[in-house]
Amino acid sequence: MFAIAGALLGLIALLATLQYRWLGQISGAERERMTATLNARAAAFGQDFDRELTRAYLLFQLDPMRPDQGAAAGLLARYDRWQATARFPRMIKDIYVVAPPDAPGGAALLQRLDVTTRFLEPAEWPASLADVRKALTREPLSAHTASASGNATFTFRTTVPTAWPSIPALVVPSPMFMLSHADGRAAQGRGAMGQVMSMSSAPGTTLVVFDAAYIDGEMLPALAQQHFQGTGDGFDYQLAVVSAGSRAPLYHSVAEFAPAADTPADAKVDLFQVRVKDFEPLVAEVSRFATFTALAAAGSSARQTIIRGSMTEAPHASVAISAAPMSILVQSNVQNSNPASMQQSVDKLMGAGPLATRLSVQAPPPWRLLVKHPSGSLEHAVNAVRRRNMIVSSSILGILGISVGFLVVSTRRAQDLARQQLEFVATVSHELRTPLAVIRSAADNLADGVVHDESRVRQYGALVRREGVRLSDLVEQILEFAGLQSGQRRLAPQPVAIGAMLREVAAAAEPQARDAGVTIELSTADGLPSVAGDESALRRVFQNLVGNAIKYGGSGGWVGIAVSASGGAVDVRVSDRGIGIAPADQPKVFDPFYRAPDVVAAQIQGAGLGRSLVKRIVEAHAGRIALDSVPGEGSTFTVSLPVLKGDAADGRYTISHTAPQHSSAQ
């Protein structure tokens, strides 16, 4: 059994080790999954926000090569289309057109689109657009020209940053570069197609000003609801959109999360930027109602439009680099030209060494989305889940280990109980056999006429009676124990005069004490209170204790019975000066069927049920029993019973309190 228990405990330890490793791996995988999912959701939030800005950028980019179409008409058509198709149409607050200055360094002229009157009206520069105005009126760089294939000319000009989150607004320049392809058939004789790139002489600019209150109050909450909606009414994470130039967040999902732009977070995504990578899908959408084209070459009806945007390094140290996109219009007069070949030609041209540069000045810092787990960080949340799983699984394994321990203890106790029961059967059989043998022998002698003398007949009769009483007492003890064990034995509390009952018990034990050479000394106090109990059961308790004191303490020649009352309890002490009980055996003396080894060796008769029966009866009366024994000096059993409290007239009795526990040497 111990080998099996050891193997089970070893298996539990192995499972605990594997479980620790598995939980670590699971936590790591969960951390990676949650991080990837959070980054994807944050990126989708930023992409959806910036997609609206990119759509507005492409939509409100006017064509400088269509002088026949007024700027007001073009803007109104695009504005109406925006209102009809945009997901957040009210995010645009104002639209301005900036005409280039009449002379270098001059003031740029501003016109505002009035959607009510549907006219462009002259306007003063708002204070919020002061930085944009300063950037637009900056002295341009000197021209830089170069040649590719001998007949291509490039002119570079700095551009104003596209996104202005601090306003918030978009600066949308009209296309700046026009690449004109010569007739391929005319160029065949020269062996190459000639390319000419020129800059628009008077590029214009559209200013799209957004409604900050609408973005903060409706657009950002709607995107947060879309990408971070939790299982309940709130969000899975805490969100905040902050600006580098503002201490207060533009938007936050909870009031307590108000971070700065550089605050550590589980995920960060920059917002408010025109995404060049979104041009291709959005151009196809925008081109259905606003096509950017250049005029065809003379004598040709073919037109081809390619919209590109990117950013490279600056040719001058005074120009900073940013990601402001730029459109390129490509004009062709080649009949039935192949778009793929034209794209390759443009890519080859724009990749020609130092000519592959598009410029912009330093852009303002974008907005930033910060996402944090409600527990403080994603790492803290994963560790908390891991700790919880470790506690739960360790508790389960701990319960399994405790169960194995209980199993071992229960098995051991079951084995001990089975052994005690076998010993009990053997003891009871021996105890029954002895009086039965005496009774049978006396009966045989009487029946066979061996005894004729009247005095001898009486002697034989007394012997049969004594053995019959002994046999009856043994059977009564077995039945009493079985009744208490099964719960079928019901006690009937009544007032019991403990002093009178002890005198009767002492008198009944006199013949046994006289035969054993023992003197019984009874000491009772005056005015002892009555106790509530079953008189027959209590009588059996003290008969058993006095009988055991005579049986096991007969060598001392004295048995004492003392009664006293104190603290709401009646204490009865039964003492002897016999062999005593070893300290190792004292905790077991009240176990059923237990008999100490020295008692068995001394061949003292008994079934091992008496003390167990005494303890059960005393506890059924809300009392206590204690043992104080010294080997070789004797033993003292103390029974404490609560005094009676009740109305004797109506026959109802209750226990005043639980009797105090007396100390015992166990």
Residue pairs with C-beta under 8 A, 6 or more apart in sequence:
1 408
1 411
1 412
2 408
5 404
5 405
5 407
5 408
8 404
9 401
9 404
12 397
12 400
12 401
12 404
15 397
16 394
16 397
19 393
19 394
19 397
20 390
23 386
23 389
23 390
23 393
24 386
26 386
26 389
27 382
27 383
27 385
27 386
30 382
30 385
31 378
31 379
31 382
34 378
34 381
34 382
35 266
35 267
35 378
38 237
38 266
38 267
38 371
38 378
39 267
41 227
41 228
41 267
41 371
42 227
42 267
42 268
42 269
42 369
42 371
43 269
44 227
45 223
45 224
45 226
45 227
45 228
45 269
45 369
46 269
46 270
46 271
46 369
47 275
47 278
48 223
48 226
48 227
49 219
49 220
49 223
49 271
49 272
50 271
50 272
50 273
50 274
50 275
50 278
51 275
51 278
51 282
52 86
52 87
52 88
52 91
52 219
53 163
53 170
53 272
53 273
53 274
54 274
54 275
54 278
54 279
54 282
55 86
55 282
55 285
55 286
56 82
56 86
56 92
56 170
56 172
56 208
57 162
57 170
57 172
57 208
57 274
57 325
58 279
58 282
58 283
58 286
58 290
58 307
59 78
59 81
59 82
59 286
59 290
60 75
60 78
60 82
60 95
60 170
60 172
60 206
60 208
61 172
61 173
61 174
61 175
61 206
61 292
61 327
62 71
62 74
62 75
62 97
62 172
62 174
62 204
62 206
63 69
63 74
63 174
63 175
63 292
63 293
64 174
64 175
64 200
64 202
64 203
64 204
65 175
65 178
65 200
65 293
65 294
65 295
65 329
66 74
66 293
71 97
71 111
71 120
71 204
72 113
72 118
72 119
72 120
75 95
75 97
75 113
75 120
75 206
76 113
76 115
76 118
77 289
77 290
78 290
79 92
79 95
79 113
79 115
81 289
81 290
82 89
82 92
83 89
88 214
88 218
88 219
88 222
90 211
90 214
90 218
91 210
91 211
91 214
91 215
91 219
92 208
92 209
92 210
92 211
93 209
93 210
93 211
93 214
94 112
94 113
94 207
94 209
95 112
95 113
95 206
95 207
95 208
95 209
96 110
96 111
96 112
96 113
96 123
96 129
96 206
96 207
96 209
97 110
97 111
97 113
97 120
97 204
97 205
97 206
97 207
98 108
98 109
98 110
98 111
98 136
98 204
98 205
98 206
98 207
99 108
99 109
99 110
99 111
99 204
100 108
100 202
100 203
100 204
101 107
101 108
101 109
101 137
104 139
104 140
105 137
105 139
106 137
107 137
108 133
108 136
108 137
108 205
109 122
110 122
110 123
110 124
110 125
110 133
110 207
111 120
111 121
111 122
111 123
112 120
112 121
112 122
112 123
113 119
113 120
114 120
114 121
125 133
128 167
128 169
128 209
129 167
129 169
129 207
129 209
131 164
131 166
131 364
132 160
132 164
132 167
132 169
132 171
132 207
135 160
135 161
135 171
135 361
136 160
136 171
136 205
138 158
138 361
140 157
140 158
141 156
141 157
141 158
141 316
141 318
141 319
143 155
143 156
144 154
144 155
144 156
144 315
145 153
145 154
145 155
146 153
146 154
146 354
146 355
147 153
148 154
148 195
148 349
148 352
148 355
149 192
149 194
149 195
151 182
151 194
151 195
151 196
152 194
152 195
152 196
152 197
152 349
153 196
153 197
153 198
154 177
154 197
154 355
155 197
155 198
155 199
156 315
156 357
156 358
156 359
157 176
157 199
157 203
157 359
158 319
158 359
158 360
158 361
159 173
159 176
159 324
159 326
159 359
159 360
159 361
160 171
160 173
160 205
160 324
160 360
160 361
161 171
161 322
161 324
161 360
161 361
161 362
161 363
161 364
162 170
162 171
162 172
162 273
162 274
162 324
162 325
162 360
162 363
163 170
163 272
163 273
163 274
163 324
163 363
163 364
163 366
164 170
164 171
164 364
165 243
165 271
165 272
165 364
165 365
165 366
165 367
166 243
166 245
166 364
167 209
167 210
168 209
168 210
168 212
168 215
168 272
169 207
169 208
169 209
169 210
170 207
170 208
170 210
170 274
171 205
171 206
171 207
172 205
172 206
172 207
172 208
173 203
173 204
173 205
173 206
173 326
173 327
174 200
174 203
174 204
174 205
174 206
175 200
175 203
175 292
175 327
175 328
175 329
176 199
176 200
176 203
176 326
176 327
176 328
177 197
177 198
177 199
177 326
177 328
177 329
178 197
178 198
178 199
178 200
178 294
178 329
178 330
178 331
179 195
179 196
179 197
179 328
179 329
179 330
179 331
179 346
179 349
180 195
180 196
180 197
180 198
180 294
180 297
180 331
181 193
181 194
181 195
181 330
181 331
181 332
181 333
181 334
181 337
181 342
181 345
182 193
182 194
182 195
182 196
182 333
183 297
183 300
183 333
183 334
184 193
184 334
184 337
187 193
187 194
193 345
195 345
195 349
197 349
212 250
215 250
216 241
216 250
216 251
220 241
220 250
220 251
221 251
224 235
224 239
224 251
224 253
228 235
228 236
228 237
228 239
228 253
228 371
229 235
229 236
230 236
234 253
235 253
237 253
237 266
237 371
237 372
237 373
237 374
238 252
238 253
238 254
238 257
238 371
238 372
238 373
238 374
239 251
239 252
239 253
239 257
239 369
239 370
239 371
240 249
240 251
240 252
240 253
240 257
240 258
240 259
240 369
240 370
241 249
241 250
241 251
241 252
241 271
241 367
241 368
241 369
241 370
242 249
242 250
242 259
242 260
242 261
242 367
242 368
242 370
243 250
243 261
243 365
243 367
243 368
244 261
244 365
244 368
245 365
247 260
248 258
249 258
249 259
250 367
252 258
257 372
259 265
259 370
259 372
261 365
261 368
261 370
263 370
264 377
265 370
265 371
265 372
266 371
266 372
266 373
266 377
266 378
267 369
267 370
267 371
268 368
268 369
268 370
268 371
269 368
269 369
270 366
270 367
270 368
270 369
271 366
271 367
271 368
271 369
272 366
272 367
273 323
273 366
274 324
274 325
276 309
276 310
276 311
276 323
276 325
279 307
279 308
279 309
279 325
283 307
287 305
291 305
292 305
292 307
292 327
292 329
293 303
293 305
293 329
294 303
294 305
294 329
294 330
294 331
295 331
296 302
296 303
296 331
296 332
296 333
297 331
297 332
297 333
298 333
299 333
300 333
300 334
300 335
302 332
302 333
302 334
302 335
302 336
302 337
303 331
303 332
304 330
304 331
304 332
304 337
304 339
304 342
305 329
305 330
306 328
306 329
306 330
306 339
306 342
306 343
306 346
307 327
307 328
307 329
308 326
308 327
308 328
308 346
309 325
309 326
309 327
309 328
310 325
310 326
310 358
311 321
311 322
311 323
311 324
311 325
311 326
311 358
311 359
311 360
312 321
312 356
312 357
312 358
312 359
313 321
313 357
314 320
314 321
314 357
314 359
315 354
315 357
315 359
319 359
319 361
320 360
320 361
320 362
321 359
321 360
321 362
322 360
322 361
322 362
322 363
323 360
323 363
324 360
324 363
326 358
326 360
328 346
330 342
330 346
332 342
334 342
349 355
350 356
373 380
373 381
374 381
375 381
375 384
417 593
420 591
420 592
420 593
420 594
420 608
421 593
423 593
423 595
423 608
424 592
424 593
424 607
424 608
424 609
427 595
427 606
427 607
427 608
428 474
428 478
428 607
430 605
431 474
431 605
431 606
431 607
432 471
432 474
434 467
434 605
435 467
435 468
435 470
435 471
436 467
436 471
438 463
438 464
438 467
439 464
439 467
439 468
439 471
442 460
442 463
442 464
443 464
445 451
445 460
446 457
446 460
451 457
451 460
474 607
476 540
477 540
477 544
477 607
477 609
477 610
477 613
478 607
478 609
480 489
480 537
480 540
480 613
480 617
481 592
481 609
481 612
481 613
481 616
483 489
484 613
484 616
484 617
484 620
485 616
491 533
491 534
491 537
491 620
491 621
492 534
493 532
493 533
493 534
493 621
493 653
493 655
494 532
494 533
494 534
494 535
494 653
495 530
495 531
495 532
495 644
495 648
495 653
496 530
496 531
496 532
496 533
496 535
496 538
497 528
497 530
498 528
498 530
498 531
498 538
498 563
498 570
498 572
498 641
499 524
499 525
499 528
499 563
501 535
501 538
501 539
501 542
502 522
502 524
502 542
502 561
502 563
502 572
503 522
503 524
504 539
505 539
505 542
505 543
505 546
505 561
506 520
506 522
506 546
506 561
508 543
509 520
509 543
509 546
509 547
509 550
510 520
512 547
512 550
513 519
513 520
513 550
513 559
516 550
516 551
516 554
517 554
517 557
518 550
518 553
518 554
518 556
518 557
518 558
518 559
519 557
519 558
519 559
520 546
520 550
520 559
520 560
520 561
521 558
521 559
521 560
521 561
522 560
522 561
523 560
523 561
523 562
523 563
524 562
524 563
525 563
525 564
525 565
528 563
528 565
528 570
529 565
529 570
529 643
529 644
530 643
530 644
531 538
531 570
531 621
531 641
531 642
531 643
531 644
532 621
532 642
532 643
532 644
532 645
532 646
532 653
532 654
532 655
533 621
533 641
534 621
537 617
537 620
537 621
538 617
538 621
538 641
540 613
540 614
540 617
541 614
541 617
541 618
541 639
542 561
542 572
542 574
542 639
544 610
544 611
544 613
544 614
545 574
545 614
545 637
545 639
546 559
546 561
546 574
547 610
548 610
548 611
549 559
549 574
549 575
549 576
549 578
549 635
549 637
550 559
550 576
551 604
551 605
551 606
552 576
552 578
552 579
552 599
552 604
552 635
553 559
553 576
553 577
553 578
553 579
553 634
553 635
554 578
555 577
555 578
555 579
556 576
556 577
556 578
556 634
557 577
558 576
558 577
559 574
559 575
559 576
560 573
560 574
560 575
560 576
561 572
561 573
561 574
561 575
562 572
562 573
562 575
563 570
563 571
563 572
563 573
564 570
564 571
565 571
565 643
567 660
568 642
568 643
568 656
568 657
568 659
569 623
569 640
569 641
569 642
569 643
569 659
569 660
570 640
570 641
570 642
570 643
571 638
571 639
571 640
571 662
572 638
572 639
572 640
572 641
573 636
573 637
573 638
573 639
574 636
574 637
574 639
575 634
575 635
575 636
575 637
576 634
576 635
576 636
577 633
577 634
578 634
578 635
579 598
579 602
579 631
579 632
580 629
580 630
580 631
580 632
580 633
580 634
580 635
581 589
581 596
581 627
581 629
581 631
581 635
582 596
582 598
582 631
583 631
583 665
583 666
585 596
585 597
586 627
586 629
586 664
586 665
586 666
587 666
588 594
588 596
589 596
589 611
589 627
590 611
590 612
590 614
590 615
590 625
591 612
592 608
592 609
592 612
593 607
593 608
593 609
593 612
594 608
594 612
595 606
595 608
599 606
614 625
614 637
614 639
615 625
618 624
618 625
618 639
618 641
619 625
621 641
621 642
621 655
622 641
622 642
622 655
622 658
622 659
623 639
623 640
623 641
623 642
623 659
624 639
624 640
624 658
624 659
624 660
624 661
624 662
625 637
625 638
625 639
625 640
626 637
626 638
626 640
626 661
626 662
626 663
626 664
627 635
627 636
627 637
627 638
627 664
627 665
627 666
628 635
628 636
628 638
628 663
628 664
628 665
629 635
629 636
629 665
630 665
638 662
638 664
640 659
640 660
640 661
640 662
641 659
642 655
642 656
642 657
642 658
642 659
643 656
644 653
644 656
645 653
645 654
645 655
645 656
646 652
646 653
646 654
